[in-house]
Amino acid sequence: MSSAMANGQVIVIDDEAIVRESMTQTLELEGYTTSAYEDPLEAIKHCARDWLGVVICDVRMDIMNGLEVLEKILEIDPEIPVIMFSGHSDIAIAIKAIRQGAYDFLEKTDDPQHHLNTVERAFKKRELVLENRRLREAIKGQDEIDKRLVGQTDVMVRLRETVLQLAQVDVDLIINGETGTGKEVVAKCLHDFSSRKDKPFVALNCGAVTESVIESELFGHEAGAFTGANKKRIGKLEYASGGTLFLDEIESMPASLQVRLLRVLQERVLQRLGGNADINVDIRVVAASKEDLREAADRGTFREDLYYRLNVASIDLPSLNQRKDDIPLLFSHFAEQACQRFNRESKPVPDLLLQQLSTQSWPGNVRELRNAAERWALGLPLDSKLNITEAPKAGNLDELVESYEREIIFSALKANNGQIEQTAQALGIPRKKLYLRMKKYDLDRKDFT
């Protein structure tokens, strides 16, 4: 038996203890992980669309008819292999079971090796079904994530791969990145491409909530817990149960709450303010910070034990200045989105404008670029800090081209503080060519230092 099959499970449902014990023993000697149930409803609770397993179910049971059990399991996933099992040679029931979707029909008097061979074939089928689903989800996920984490630079290609991989691993993690780099977008992708996608995605900006309010926001409270608490309130942690809790700017969380959050992460249990009851929560916590939490822990401004508990995995987001080659694609993408949102006619972004944008510095990162794209789509002037000017309204083609070229070089020199090497790299031209253009347009690097 393959190692993958050994990691799966066989569920045996039969109301006779001796049959359950015999089947369990036979399967476990072959290396299968086996669970046996007298109550079919208890067994059905373990079935799920992503469950790697096979069900063996008796046809005739007092608690519930085997065909009814089959129907309930196939409602969960019609491709779970259910092998019907009977001590009677009942051709009519066998035919009905197969038509209803059973994988096979076995008699309890059959050779045990025949039973094992049937289970092995069913397992291989289930493995193939789940693998095909994973491949389809991966292809679908890759197409979708390309639209949400836009960019063609190597760092963005690696980021998309990392996000898709970590989405499948149900661990807490930290997203590191400057303001405006898209930390919440990445957190939402981690949720949407995970098995938790159908459950809540709950976001809380720890830096935007006052210290007196954040505890109630996170943990909720019972009625009468404090002045003004007139009724019970469910907190973010409890509301996110089954899904993902995104804690942005977690470095701003008060030290007292860091202790309480640590307990929740360790035990997956919380207590509302003013309450004594332990409430179990099933959450994945994605924390985001614009500071290095390792350094914050060293300074004593962030709990070291909480840092290690959160930092099971981490994602580092690049600043926009670290991936300037993506600026034309991003700006065009945001401009098209803005035109659709504001019901404006779509229009191509001039190449020279995209070149100018690529030479700018973007301290606000993707968020700042998105704002600029929206202003352009609305026909508003771009932010004056961008140092982008319109072309002359009059003049022949050569004059217009020269004017644009001078403005591009001017903007690049300003963005790079007159550093020739950096400016040439930003413009994608040799230093010698840059010097000649600067001389032509009477530009002196000293004016930009």
N, C-alpha and C positions, 0 to 999 in steps of 0.2 A: 504493500500500500504506500502511496506517495506521502511525503511529509505534509503537503497541503491538505490531503484528505485526513491525515491524522489530527489536523488542527480543527476539523469540522466536528459535527455532532450528529448523533442519531437519537431521535426521540422515539421511545416505545410507549404506545398507549394500549393498555389492556386491563380489564378488570379482574383478571386472574393473577394473583401474586406469583404463582409457580411459573406461569408463562413469561411474566416480566423478568423474573430472576434468570430463567434459562436463556432468554434472548439477550439480556444484558451481558451475561457471562460469555456467551458465544461471540458477541460483537467486541467486547473488551479484550478477549484473547487475540483478536485480529488487530488490536491497536486503536479501535474506535473509541471516542469519548461518548459515553452513553448516559442518557437520563430516562428513567422509566416513570410513568404516571398512571395512576388509576383514574383520576379525574381528568377527562379530556380538556376541560376549560383551563386547568393549570398548565397543561402542555401547550395549548394554543398561545398562551401569553409569551412564549419564547420564540414564536415564529415572527419573522419580519422580512421585508424585501431584501435586506442585505445579509440575511442569515445564511451561513454556509452549513447546511444540514439536510438530513433526510428524515422523514417521518414514517414509522411503521405503526399502523393502526388496526386494531381488531374491528371486524365488521359488526359483530353482535355483542353489544354491551348494554347493561341495564341503565347506566347513567345517561348515555347519549348514543344514539345510533351511529355506527361508523361512517355511513354515507353523509350524515349531517356534519360530523367532524371534518370530513373531507371538504365539504362545501365551505365551512367557515375558514379553513386553512387556505383554500384557493382564493377566497375573497381577499386575504392579506397579500398573497402573491400567487397567481395562477401557475407559476413555474417552480414552486416548491415541490420536489418529488414526494408524493405520498404513496406508500406501498400498503395496500389493503391486505389484511391478514385474517384468515378464517380457519376454524377447525373443521369446517364442513365443506364438502364439495358442492358448492352452490353456483352453478354456471350462470344462472339468471342474475344473481347479485354481482358476480364478477364482471359480466358484460355491462351492467348498469354502472358499476364503479369506473370502469375504463372509459365509458362514454362521458361520465361526469368529470373526468380529468385525472383519475388515479394513474400513477406511473406504471404500476403493475399489480397483479393479484396473486398472492401466495397462499398455499395451504400449510397449516402448521405441521402437517405430517410429511411435508416435503423434506428432501435431503438438506441438512444444514448448510452444506457447501453451495447448494443452489440458492439458499437465502442470502448467503454472503456475496455470491456473484451478482445477484440482483441489486443488493445494497451498493456494491462497488460501482456498478454501471450508473445507478441513480446519483451517486456522489459525483462521478465524473461529469455527468450532465449538469448538475447544479454548479460545479466549478466553472464549467464552460459558460453557462448562463450569466453568472456573476462577472466573469472576466469580460464577456462581450458588453455587458452593461457599463463596466468601468471604462472600457475603451470608448464607447459611445459618449459617456459623460465627459471623458477627457477631451475628445474632439469638440464637443459642444462647449465645454468650459473654455478651451483655448480660443475658439471663435468669439465667445462672449467677452472674455477678459481683455482681448485685444482692443475692444471698443471702450473699455472702462479704464484701463491703464495704458494710455496712448503713448506711443513712442517706438522708434526703430533703433535707437542706440543700444549698444551691447548691455549697458547697465539696466535698461528697461526690459530687454529680452530675459535677462537673468532674474529680474524682479518678478515678472509674470510667472516664470517657472517655479520660483520659490514660493510664491503665494499659492499656486495650485497644489504644490506638494504639501505645504503646511496646512492647507484647508482640510486635507484628509487625515491630519493627525490631531486628535482632540486634546491639545495641551494649551495651557495658558502661555502667553508670549508678550513681548514688548516690541512696539514699533517706534523706532528712533527717526527723527527727522525735523528739519527746520519748519517754522510756521509757513503754511501754505503749500507744503509738498504733497499733500493728499493722504494724510494718515487715516482719516475716517474713510476715505474711498477704499484704501487697502483693507481696513478692518471689515468693511461691508463685503468686500470680495471674499475674505476669509470665511465669513459667515455664509454667503450665498452659494459658495461652491463646496460647502461641507454638508455632513449629514444632518446638521441642525438648521438647514435652510428654511424649513417650514415652521420653525419656532421663532420667537421674538428676537429681533436685534434691537438692543436698548443702549442708547448712548448718553453719557453724562460728562460734561466738561467740568472737571474738578476745580478749575481756575475761575469759572464763571459763577460759582455758587458760594455764598458766604459760609463761613465756618459754622455758624449757628443753624444753617439750613441743611448742609450737606449730609449730616448724619441721618436725618429723617429721610432725605432723598434716597440714600443708599439702603437703609435698613427698614424704613417704614416705622410706623408707630401704632400703639394701641390708643383707643379713645381715653382721654384724660391723662395721657403720658406727660403733657406739659400744657401750659396755658395756651388756649386756642386750639388744642387737639380735640375737637368735638366728636370726631369719629375715627375709626380705624383707617389706616392708610397703608397700602402695599408699597414697599420700597422697590427701587430699581433692581436690586439683587434678586428679590423674590419674583418680581414680574418677569425677569429674564430667564427664569428657570426653564430648562429645556433648550434654551437658545444661547445667545452670545451677549455679554455685557462689555461695552466699549467704554473705557475710562480714559478720556483725553486729558492731557496736562496733569497726569497723575503725580508729578513732582510737586504740585500745589496742594496735595491732600494733607490735612493736618495730621500731626504725629499720632494723636489719640485714635484717629480713624484708621491709620495704617495698621495699628495693632489689631483692631477688630476685623479689618479686611483680611489680615493674615490668617486669623482663625477660620474665617469662612473658606478661604482657599485650601487650608489644610484639612478641614473636616467636612466641608460642603454643608455646613449647618449655620443658621443665624438665629438671632432673637430680635424681635422688633423692640423699639424703644418703649419702655413701660411694660414689656411682656416678659414672661418666664419660659414660655414654651419654645423648645427647639424646633426649628422649621428646616427641613431638608431642602436643599436647592441643587439642581443639576445645571451648572452653568460653565461656559468657557469664558474666561476673562482675557480680553485683549486690551492691554494698557498702552498708551502712547505718551511720549515725552519729547520735548524739544531740547531737553538737557540730557547729558550723559548721567544716567542713574547710578552707574558704577562710581563716578566721581562724586555724585551727591551723597552716596552712601559713605564714601571715604571722608567727606566733610561732616558727616553726621546729620545732614538735613533730610535724609531718606533712610528708612530702616534697611539695614543690610539683609536681614532674613527675608523681608518682603521682596527685596530686589531678586534674591536667589530663587524665591518661590515663583515669581512672575517670569523670570528669565530662563524658562525651560527652552525657549527658542526666541530668536529675535530677528527683526527685519530692519535694515538700514535703508532709508529712502534718500535718493540723491537730490541735491538742490537743482534748480533749473539751470544755474550757471555751470553745473557739472555735466549737463547734457544739452548744450546749446543747439546741437544739430537737430534736436526734436522740436525746436521752437516754431519753424514754419508749419510743420504738421499739426502741432498743438493749436497754434493760433487759427489756422484754417478750420480745424475741427470745432473749436469753440465758437468761431464766427458763424459757422453753418448751424450749430445748435441754437445760437442766439437768434438768427434769422427765422428759424422755425418757431422758436418760443414766442418771439415778438411779432410773428406773422409778417415778416419783411421778405422781400424778394431776395433770393440767394444771389450772391455775386462773388466772382473770384477775387481773391486777395492779390493785389499787384506783387509781382516777384520782388521789385525793388523795396517795397515796404517790408516784405518778409526778410530780406537781407538786412535792412536797417534794424528790425526787431532782434535779429540774431546777434547783433553786435552790442546790444544793450546789456546792462547789469540788471538782474531781477531779484532784489532782496525779498520781495513778497512771493517769489517762486511761482508755481503754477496758478495760484489764486490771483496774483497780480496780472499774469498774462491773460487769464480768463476775463478779468474785468476790462482789460484793454481791448480784447476781441469783442466784447459786448458793446463797448462804446463805439468801436468802428462799425459794427453791424447796424447800430442805431443812427449812424451818420454824425456822431458827436466827435469833437476833436479829441485826440489821444492826450493822455496826461503830459503836461509840459515837461515833466521830469524825464521823459523818455528821449528828449532831444531829437524828435522826429519832425521834420518840416515838410510842408507841401512843395511840390515842384512848381517852378514859375508858371504862371498862367499863360504866358506868351513866349514865343521863341521857336526856332526851328528844332528839328530832332536832335542835332548834335549838341545844341545848347542845353536842351532838357536832360540829355544823358549825362553831360558833364556836370550839371547842377546836382543831379541825383548822386553821381559818383563822389563828388566833393562832400556832400552831406553824409554819405555812408562812411567815408574815411574819417571825417570830422567826428562822427558819433563813436566810431570804433576807438579812435585815439583818446577820446574823453572817457569812455568806459574802461579803458586799460591804462589810464593815467599816463599817457604818452609813452608807454613801454613798447618799443618797436617790435620786438620779437613776439610778444603776446598779441599785439594788434595784427601783425601779419598772419599769425595762426588763426585768429578770429575771422579774418577776411579770406583765408585760404589762398594767400598769394605769397610769393617769395619776398624777402626783405628788400631786395634791390628794386623790385617793381613798386613796392610801397614807397620807397624813398623817391622814386621818379614821379609818382603821382602826387606826393606831398609837395615836391618842388613845383610841379605844374600848377597846383592850386594854392601855392603860397601858404602852406601849413607848416608850422614849426612845432616839433615835439615839446619844446620848453613851455609852450603855452598851455600844455595839458598836464604838467607835472605839479 
